Protein backbone atom coordinates (compact mmCIF):
# COMPACT_ATOMS: atom_id res chain seq x y z
CA UNK A 1 0.00 0.00 0.00
CA UNK A 2 1.45 3.36 -1.04
CA UNK A 3 0.82 6.49 1.02
CA UNK A 4 1.15 10.19 0.34
CA UNK A 5 1.49 12.71 3.17
CA UNK A 6 0.81 16.35 2.29
CA UNK A 7 2.09 19.06 4.60
CA UNK A 8 4.96 16.70 5.34
CA UNK A 9 7.19 19.43 6.79
CA UNK A 10 4.92 20.10 9.75
CA UNK A 11 4.99 18.48 13.17
CA UNK A 12 2.23 15.96 12.51
CA UNK A 13 3.32 15.31 8.93
CA UNK A 14 6.81 14.41 10.12
CA UNK A 15 5.38 11.96 12.64
CA UNK A 16 3.10 10.31 10.07
CA UNK A 17 6.03 9.79 7.71
CA UNK A 18 8.09 8.31 10.56
CA UNK A 19 5.28 5.81 11.21
CA UNK A 20 5.03 4.85 7.55
CA UNK A 21 8.71 4.35 6.84
CA UNK A 22 9.40 3.29 3.26
CA UNK A 23 5.68 3.09 2.47
CA UNK A 24 5.23 6.86 2.70
CA UNK A 25 6.02 9.70 0.32
CA UNK A 26 5.92 13.18 1.81
CA UNK A 27 5.33 16.45 0.00
CA UNK A 28 5.92 19.74 1.76
CA UNK A 29 4.08 22.95 0.95
CA UNK A 30 6.91 24.01 -1.34
CA UNK A 31 6.59 20.82 -3.35
CA UNK A 32 2.79 20.73 -3.45
CA UNK A 33 0.62 23.79 -2.96
CA UNK A 34 -2.98 22.65 -2.47
CA UNK A 35 -4.20 25.94 -3.91
CA UNK A 36 -2.91 24.82 -7.32
CA UNK A 37 -5.58 22.45 -8.59
CA UNK A 38 -3.59 21.35 -11.62
CA UNK A 39 -0.49 20.61 -9.55
CA UNK A 40 -2.52 18.54 -7.09
CA UNK A 41 -4.08 16.47 -9.87
CA UNK A 42 -0.71 15.98 -11.56
CA UNK A 43 1.00 14.86 -8.33
CA UNK A 44 -1.65 12.30 -7.45
CA UNK A 45 -1.84 11.02 -11.01
CA UNK A 46 1.92 10.45 -10.98
CA UNK A 47 2.17 8.92 -7.49
CA UNK A 48 -1.10 6.90 -7.53
CA UNK A 49 -1.28 6.55 -3.73
CA UNK A 50 -3.76 4.22 -2.08
CA UNK A 51 -4.06 6.53 0.95
CA UNK A 52 -3.48 10.26 1.31
CA UNK A 53 -3.02 11.87 4.72
CA UNK A 54 -3.56 15.61 4.53
CA UNK A 55 -1.58 17.47 7.18
CA UNK A 56 -1.33 20.65 5.10
CA UNK A 57 -3.20 23.64 6.52
CA UNK A 58 -3.19 27.34 7.26
CA UNK A 59 -2.77 27.11 11.04
CA UNK A 60 -2.13 30.76 11.95
CA UNK A 61 -5.35 31.16 13.91
CA UNK A 62 -5.03 34.87 14.64
CA UNK A 63 -3.79 35.83 11.18
CA UNK A 64 -6.80 34.11 9.63
CA UNK A 65 -9.06 36.74 11.19
CA UNK A 66 -7.58 39.38 8.87
CA UNK A 67 -6.85 37.00 5.99
CA UNK A 68 -9.82 34.65 5.86
CA UNK A 69 -9.85 34.42 2.07
CA UNK A 70 -6.22 33.32 2.03
CA UNK A 71 -6.84 30.78 4.79
CA UNK A 72 -9.90 29.46 2.96
CA UNK A 73 -7.86 28.96 -0.21
CA UNK A 74 -5.75 26.41 1.69
CA UNK A 75 -8.10 24.97 4.30
CA UNK A 76 -11.23 24.86 2.16
CA UNK A 77 -10.67 25.16 -1.58
CA UNK A 78 -7.28 23.45 -1.43
CA UNK A 79 -8.75 20.50 0.45
CA UNK A 80 -11.48 20.21 -2.19
CA UNK A 81 -8.77 20.06 -4.87
CA UNK A 82 -7.12 17.23 -2.96
CA UNK A 83 -10.38 15.35 -2.44
CA UNK A 84 -11.22 15.59 -6.14
CA UNK A 85 -7.77 14.32 -7.07
CA UNK A 86 -8.17 11.40 -4.64
CA UNK A 87 -11.51 10.54 -6.23
CA UNK A 88 -9.89 10.55 -9.66
CA UNK A 89 -7.23 7.98 -8.69
CA UNK A 90 -9.34 5.96 -6.22
CA UNK A 91 -7.37 6.99 -3.13
CA UNK A 92 -8.64 7.09 0.43
CA UNK A 93 -8.23 10.53 2.07
CA UNK A 94 -7.59 11.10 5.77
CA UNK A 95 -7.95 14.83 6.38
CA UNK A 96 -6.79 16.38 9.66
CA UNK A 97 -9.15 18.96 11.13
CA UNK A 98 -9.64 20.80 14.41
CA UNK A 99 -11.72 21.46 17.51
CA UNK A 100 -12.19 25.05 16.27
CA UNK A 101 -15.14 23.89 14.16
CA UNK A 102 -17.11 23.96 17.44
CA UNK A 103 -18.14 27.05 19.40
CA UNK A 104 -16.41 26.04 22.65
CA UNK A 105 -19.50 26.69 24.75
CA UNK A 106 -20.38 23.08 25.61
CA UNK A 107 -20.06 21.52 29.04
CA UNK A 108 -19.85 17.88 27.90
CA UNK A 109 -17.50 16.44 25.26
CA UNK A 110 -18.42 17.16 21.66
CA UNK A 111 -19.51 14.00 19.84
CA UNK A 112 -18.37 13.41 16.29
CA UNK A 113 -21.85 14.24 14.99
CA UNK A 114 -22.30 17.39 17.10
CA UNK A 115 -23.34 20.40 15.03
CA UNK A 116 -20.33 22.57 14.12
CA UNK A 117 -20.59 26.27 14.93
CA UNK A 118 -17.19 27.92 14.43
CA UNK A 119 -16.62 31.34 15.97
CA UNK A 120 -13.38 32.16 14.16
CA UNK A 121 -12.19 32.54 10.59
CA UNK A 122 -9.84 29.62 11.11
CA UNK A 123 -12.70 27.41 12.28
CA UNK A 124 -14.89 28.41 9.34
CA UNK A 125 -12.17 27.61 6.82
CA UNK A 126 -11.43 24.25 8.42
CA UNK A 127 -15.12 23.38 8.41
CA UNK A 128 -15.21 24.14 4.68
CA UNK A 129 -12.45 21.57 4.20
CA UNK A 130 -14.31 18.97 6.24
CA UNK A 131 -17.42 19.42 4.15
CA UNK A 132 -15.45 19.14 0.92
CA UNK A 133 -13.97 15.79 1.98
CA UNK A 134 -17.30 14.31 3.07
CA UNK A 135 -19.09 15.59 -0.04
CA UNK A 136 -16.53 14.53 -2.64
CA UNK A 137 -15.51 11.25 -0.98
CA UNK A 138 -18.58 9.86 0.80
CA UNK A 139 -17.12 6.31 0.81
CA UNK A 140 -13.40 7.09 1.05
CA UNK A 141 -13.22 10.32 3.05
CA UNK A 142 -12.17 10.57 6.69
CA UNK A 143 -12.13 13.75 8.78
CA UNK A 144 -9.90 13.33 11.83
CA UNK A 145 -10.20 16.20 14.28
CA UNK A 146 -7.45 16.81 16.78
CA UNK A 147 -6.49 19.62 19.18
CA UNK A 148 -3.84 20.99 21.52
CA UNK A 149 -1.05 19.23 19.62
CA UNK A 150 2.55 19.12 20.78
CA UNK A 151 5.48 17.06 19.55
CA UNK A 152 9.15 16.93 18.69
CA UNK A 153 8.93 18.41 15.22
CA UNK A 154 7.52 21.87 15.70
CA UNK A 155 6.40 24.75 17.86
CA UNK A 156 3.86 24.01 20.59
CA UNK A 157 2.62 25.10 23.99
CA UNK A 158 4.74 22.42 25.69
CA UNK A 159 7.89 23.64 23.95
CA UNK A 160 7.04 27.21 24.96
CA UNK A 161 6.64 26.15 28.59
CA UNK A 162 10.03 24.44 28.51
CA UNK A 163 11.61 27.64 27.25
CA UNK A 164 9.84 29.84 29.80
CA UNK A 165 10.66 27.49 32.68
CA UNK A 166 14.33 27.97 31.87
CA UNK A 167 14.13 31.74 31.50
CA UNK A 168 11.54 33.12 33.95
CA UNK A 169 10.96 32.79 37.67
CA UNK A 170 7.17 32.65 37.21
CA UNK A 171 4.86 31.96 34.27
CA UNK A 172 1.23 33.09 34.04
CA UNK A 173 -0.93 30.58 32.17
CA UNK A 174 -4.61 30.55 31.19
CA UNK A 175 -6.77 28.41 33.47
CA UNK A 176 -10.24 28.99 31.98
CA UNK A 177 -9.82 27.08 28.70
CA UNK A 178 -10.24 23.31 28.85
CA UNK A 179 -9.15 20.78 26.27
CA UNK A 180 -7.09 17.65 25.62
CA UNK A 181 -3.30 17.93 25.33
CA UNK A 182 -2.39 15.51 22.53
CA UNK A 183 0.96 14.11 21.41
CA UNK A 184 1.33 14.34 17.64
CA UNK A 185 3.04 10.94 17.51
CA UNK A 186 -0.07 9.31 19.03
CA UNK A 187 -2.25 10.98 16.39
CA UNK A 188 0.13 9.86 13.63
CA UNK A 189 -0.06 6.25 14.76
CA UNK A 190 -3.84 6.44 14.86
CA UNK A 191 -4.03 7.94 11.36
CA UNK A 192 -1.89 5.13 10.00
CA UNK A 193 -3.95 2.48 11.80
CA UNK A 194 -7.19 3.95 10.46
CA UNK A 195 -5.81 4.18 6.94
CA UNK A 196 -4.65 0.58 6.99
CA UNK A 197 -7.81 -0.76 8.56
CA UNK A 198 -10.19 1.26 6.42
CA UNK A 199 -12.93 1.69 9.01
CA UNK A 200 -16.25 3.33 8.21
CA UNK A 201 -15.76 6.72 6.51
CA UNK A 202 -16.75 9.95 8.24
CA UNK A 203 -15.64 11.93 11.26
CA UNK A 204 -13.31 10.76 14.04
CA UNK A 205 -11.81 12.56 17.02
CA UNK A 206 -8.11 11.93 17.67
CA UNK A 207 -7.35 13.66 20.96
CA UNK A 208 -5.97 12.23 24.18
CA UNK A 209 -8.32 10.92 26.83
CA UNK A 210 -9.00 13.02 29.89
CA UNK A 211 -8.94 16.80 29.88
CA UNK A 212 -7.01 19.71 31.35
CA UNK A 213 -6.58 23.47 31.26
CA UNK A 214 -3.48 25.11 29.83
CA UNK A 215 -2.54 25.81 33.44
CA UNK A 216 -2.77 22.08 34.25
CA UNK A 217 -0.61 21.23 31.25
CA UNK A 218 2.01 23.80 32.18
CA UNK A 219 2.24 22.49 35.74
CA UNK A 220 2.55 18.90 34.49
CA UNK A 221 5.33 19.93 32.12
CA UNK A 222 7.20 21.69 34.92
CA UNK A 223 6.90 18.61 37.16
CA UNK A 224 8.27 16.32 34.49
CA UNK A 225 11.47 18.36 34.14
CA UNK A 226 11.88 18.57 37.90
CA UNK A 227 10.80 22.20 38.21
CA UNK A 228 8.50 23.58 40.89
CA UNK A 229 4.93 23.65 39.46
CA UNK A 230 4.19 26.44 41.94
CA UNK A 231 6.05 28.74 39.58
CA UNK A 232 3.05 28.44 37.21
CA UNK A 233 0.35 30.94 38.14
CA UNK A 234 -3.27 30.81 36.91
CA UNK A 235 -4.59 33.64 34.75
CA UNK A 236 -7.85 34.37 32.91
CA UNK A 237 -8.07 34.42 29.11
CA UNK A 238 -8.79 38.15 29.34
CA UNK A 239 -5.17 38.67 30.40
CA UNK A 240 -4.04 37.53 26.95
CA UNK A 241 -6.32 39.19 24.36
CA UNK A 242 -6.06 37.71 20.85
CA UNK A 243 -7.69 38.58 17.50
CA UNK A 244 -9.35 35.12 17.39
CA UNK A 245 -11.45 33.98 20.32
CA UNK A 246 -10.17 30.77 21.93
CA UNK A 247 -12.71 28.05 22.74
CA UNK A 248 -13.40 27.82 26.45
CA UNK A 249 -14.22 24.11 26.12
CA UNK A 250 -12.51 21.96 23.48
CA UNK A 251 -13.05 18.46 24.88
CA UNK A 252 -13.91 15.95 22.14
CA UNK A 253 -15.68 12.60 22.55
CA UNK A 254 -14.22 9.43 21.02
CA UNK A 255 -17.21 7.16 20.42
CA UNK A 256 -16.61 6.39 16.74
CA UNK A 257 -13.37 4.50 17.24
CA UNK A 258 -15.36 1.41 18.19
CA UNK A 259 -16.73 1.28 14.66
CA UNK A 260 -13.18 1.05 13.33
CA UNK A 261 -12.30 -1.58 15.97
CA UNK A 262 -9.79 0.83 17.52
CA UNK A 263 -9.57 2.24 21.04
CA UNK A 264 -9.44 5.97 21.91
CA UNK A 265 -6.07 7.57 22.49
CA UNK A 266 -4.55 7.13 25.94
CA UNK A 267 -4.68 9.61 28.82
CA UNK A 268 -2.86 12.88 28.18
CA UNK A 269 -0.70 12.56 31.30
CA UNK A 270 0.71 9.20 30.24
CA UNK A 271 1.39 10.48 26.73
CA UNK A 272 3.11 13.65 27.98
CA UNK A 273 5.45 11.68 30.23
CA UNK A 274 6.51 9.49 27.30
CA UNK A 275 6.70 12.36 24.80
CA UNK A 276 8.81 14.81 26.77
CA UNK A 277 12.21 13.14 26.16
CA UNK A 278 11.64 13.26 22.40
CA UNK A 279 10.61 16.93 22.61
CA UNK A 280 13.72 17.72 24.63
CA UNK A 281 15.88 15.75 22.18
CA UNK A 282 15.42 18.66 19.78
CA UNK A 283 16.93 21.36 21.97
CA UNK A 284 15.03 24.47 22.93
CA UNK A 285 17.43 27.37 23.57
CA UNK A 286 18.16 27.64 27.28
CA UNK A 287 16.22 24.51 28.26
CA UNK A 288 17.95 22.05 30.54
CA UNK A 289 17.51 18.29 30.47
CA UNK A 290 14.97 16.70 32.84
CA UNK A 291 15.94 16.04 36.40
CA UNK A 292 14.85 12.76 37.97
CA UNK A 293 11.21 13.23 38.80
CA UNK A 294 8.70 10.36 38.95
CA UNK A 295 6.54 10.60 35.86
CA UNK A 296 3.53 9.21 37.70
CA UNK A 297 3.36 12.44 39.71
CA UNK A 298 2.67 14.53 36.61
C-alpha positions in Angstrom: 0.0 0.0 0.0 1.4 3.4 -1.0 0.8 6.5 1.0 1.1 10.2 0.3 1.5 12.7 3.2 0.8 16.3 2.3 2.1 19.1 4.6 5.0 16.7 5.3 7.2 19.4 6.8 4.9 20.1 9.8 5.0 18.5 13.2 2.2 16.0 12.5 3.3 15.3 8.9 6.8 14.4 10.1 5.4 12.0 12.6 3.1 10.3 10.1 6.0 9.8 7.7 8.1 8.3 10.6 5.3 5.8 11.2 5.0 4.8 7.5 8.7 4.4 6.8 9.4 3.3 3.3 5.7 3.1 2.5 5.2 6.9 2.7 6.0 9.7 0.3 5.9 13.2 1.8 5.3 16.5 0.0 5.9 19.7 1.8 4.1 23.0 1.0 6.9 24.0 -1.3 6.6 20.8 -3.4 2.8 20.7 -3.5 0.6 23.8 -3.0 -3.0 22.7 -2.5 -4.2 25.9 -3.9 -2.9 24.8 -7.3 -5.6 22.5 -8.6 -3.6 21.4 -11.6 -0.5 20.6 -9.5 -2.5 18.5 -7.1 -4.1 16.5 -9.9 -0.7 16.0 -11.6 1.0 14.9 -8.3 -1.6 12.3 -7.4 -1.8 11.0 -11.0 1.9 10.4 -11.0 2.2 8.9 -7.5 -1.1 6.9 -7.5 -1.3 6.6 -3.7 -3.8 4.2 -2.1 -4.1 6.5 0.9 -3.5 10.3 1.3 -3.0 11.9 4.7 -3.6 15.6 4.5 -1.6 17.5 7.2 -1.3 20.6 5.1 -3.2 23.6 6.5 -3.2 27.3 7.3 -2.8 27.1 11.0 -2.1 30.8 12.0 -5.4 31.2 13.9 -5.0 34.9 14.6 -3.8 35.8 11.2 -6.8 34.1 9.6 -9.1 36.7 11.2 -7.6 39.4 8.9 -6.9 37.0 6.0 -9.8 34.7 5.9 -9.8 34.4 2.1 -6.2 33.3 2.0 -6.8 30.8 4.8 -9.9 29.5 3.0 -7.9 29.0 -0.2 -5.7 26.4 1.7 -8.1 25.0 4.3 -11.2 24.9 2.2 -10.7 25.2 -1.6 -7.3 23.4 -1.4 -8.7 20.5 0.4 -11.5 20.2 -2.2 -8.8 20.1 -4.9 -7.1 17.2 -3.0 -10.4 15.3 -2.4 -11.2 15.6 -6.1 -7.8 14.3 -7.1 -8.2 11.4 -4.6 -11.5 10.5 -6.2 -9.9 10.5 -9.7 -7.2 8.0 -8.7 -9.3 6.0 -6.2 -7.4 7.0 -3.1 -8.6 7.1 0.4 -8.2 10.5 2.1 -7.6 11.1 5.8 -8.0 14.8 6.4 -6.8 16.4 9.7 -9.2 19.0 11.1 -9.6 20.8 14.4 -11.7 21.5 17.5 -12.2 25.0 16.3 -15.1 23.9 14.2 -17.1 24.0 17.4 -18.1 27.1 19.4 -16.4 26.0 22.6 -19.5 26.7 24.7 -20.4 23.1 25.6 -20.1 21.5 29.0 -19.9 17.9 27.9 -17.5 16.4 25.3 -18.4 17.2 21.7 -19.5 14.0 19.8 -18.4 13.4 16.3 -21.9 14.2 15.0 -22.3 17.4 17.1 -23.3 20.4 15.0 -20.3 22.6 14.1 -20.6 26.3 14.9 -17.2 27.9 14.4 -16.6 31.3 16.0 -13.4 32.2 14.2 -12.2 32.5 10.6 -9.8 29.6 11.1 -12.7 27.4 12.3 -14.9 28.4 9.3 -12.2 27.6 6.8 -11.4 24.2 8.4 -15.1 23.4 8.4 -15.2 24.1 4.7 -12.4 21.6 4.2 -14.3 19.0 6.2 -17.4 19.4 4.2 -15.5 19.1 0.9 -14.0 15.8 2.0 -17.3 14.3 3.1 -19.1 15.6 0.0 -16.5 14.5 -2.6 -15.5 11.2 -1.0 -18.6 9.9 0.8 -17.1 6.3 0.8 -13.4 7.1 1.1 -13.2 10.3 3.0 -12.2 10.6 6.7 -12.1 13.7 8.8 -9.9 13.3 11.8 -10.2 16.2 14.3 -7.4 16.8 16.8 -6.5 19.6 19.2 -3.8 21.0 21.5 -1.0 19.2 19.6 2.5 19.1 20.8 5.5 17.1 19.5 9.2 16.9 18.7 8.9 18.4 15.2 7.5 21.9 15.7 6.4 24.8 17.9 3.9 24.0 20.6 2.6 25.1 24.0 4.7 22.4 25.7 7.9 23.6 23.9 7.0 27.2 25.0 6.6 26.1 28.6 10.0 24.4 28.5 11.6 27.6 27.3 9.8 29.8 29.8 10.7 27.5 32.7 14.3 28.0 31.9 14.1 31.7 31.5 11.5 33.1 33.9 11.0 32.8 37.7 7.2 32.6 37.2 4.9 32.0 34.3 1.2 33.1 34.0 -0.9 30.6 32.2 -4.6 30.6 31.2 -6.8 28.4 33.5 -10.2 29.0 32.0 -9.8 27.1 28.7 -10.2 23.3 28.9 -9.2 20.8 26.3 -7.1 17.6 25.6 -3.3 17.9 25.3 -2.4 15.5 22.5 1.0 14.1 21.4 1.3 14.3 17.6 3.0 10.9 17.5 -0.1 9.3 19.0 -2.2 11.0 16.4 0.1 9.9 13.6 -0.1 6.2 14.8 -3.8 6.4 14.9 -4.0 7.9 11.4 -1.9 5.1 10.0 -3.9 2.5 11.8 -7.2 3.9 10.5 -5.8 4.2 6.9 -4.7 0.6 7.0 -7.8 -0.8 8.6 -10.2 1.3 6.4 -12.9 1.7 9.0 -16.2 3.3 8.2 -15.8 6.7 6.5 -16.8 9.9 8.2 -15.6 11.9 11.3 -13.3 10.8 14.0 -11.8 12.6 17.0 -8.1 11.9 17.7 -7.4 13.7 21.0 -6.0 12.2 24.2 -8.3 10.9 26.8 -9.0 13.0 29.9 -8.9 16.8 29.9 -7.0 19.7 31.4 -6.6 23.5 31.3 -3.5 25.1 29.8 -2.5 25.8 33.4 -2.8 22.1 34.2 -0.6 21.2 31.2 2.0 23.8 32.2 2.2 22.5 35.7 2.5 18.9 34.5 5.3 19.9 32.1 7.2 21.7 34.9 6.9 18.6 37.2 8.3 16.3 34.5 11.5 18.4 34.1 11.9 18.6 37.9 10.8 22.2 38.2 8.5 23.6 40.9 4.9 23.7 39.5 4.2 26.4 41.9 6.0 28.7 39.6 3.1 28.4 37.2 0.4 30.9 38.1 -3.3 30.8 36.9 -4.6 33.6 34.8 -7.8 34.4 32.9 -8.1 34.4 29.1 -8.8 38.1 29.3 -5.2 38.7 30.4 -4.0 37.5 26.9 -6.3 39.2 24.4 -6.1 37.7 20.8 -7.7 38.6 17.5 -9.3 35.1 17.4 -11.5 34.0 20.3 -10.2 30.8 21.9 -12.7 28.0 22.7 -13.4 27.8 26.5 -14.2 24.1 26.1 -12.5 22.0 23.5 -13.0 18.5 24.9 -13.9 16.0 22.1 -15.7 12.6 22.5 -14.2 9.4 21.0 -17.2 7.2 20.4 -16.6 6.4 16.7 -13.4 4.5 17.2 -15.4 1.4 18.2 -16.7 1.3 14.7 -13.2 1.0 13.3 -12.3 -1.6 16.0 -9.8 0.8 17.5 -9.6 2.2 21.0 -9.4 6.0 21.9 -6.1 7.6 22.5 -4.6 7.1 25.9 -4.7 9.6 28.8 -2.9 12.9 28.2 -0.7 12.6 31.3 0.7 9.2 30.2 1.4 10.5 26.7 3.1 13.6 28.0 5.4 11.7 30.2 6.5 9.5 27.3 6.7 12.4 24.8 8.8 14.8 26.8 12.2 13.1 26.2 11.6 13.3 22.4 10.6 16.9 22.6 13.7 17.7 24.6 15.9 15.8 22.2 15.4 18.7 19.8 16.9 21.4 22.0 15.0 24.5 22.9 17.4 27.4 23.6 18.2 27.6 27.3 16.2 24.5 28.3 18.0 22.1 30.5 17.5 18.3 30.5 15.0 16.7 32.8 15.9 16.0 36.4 14.9 12.8 38.0 11.2 13.2 38.8 8.7 10.4 39.0 6.5 10.6 35.9 3.5 9.2 37.7 3.4 12.4 39.7 2.7 14.5 36.6 
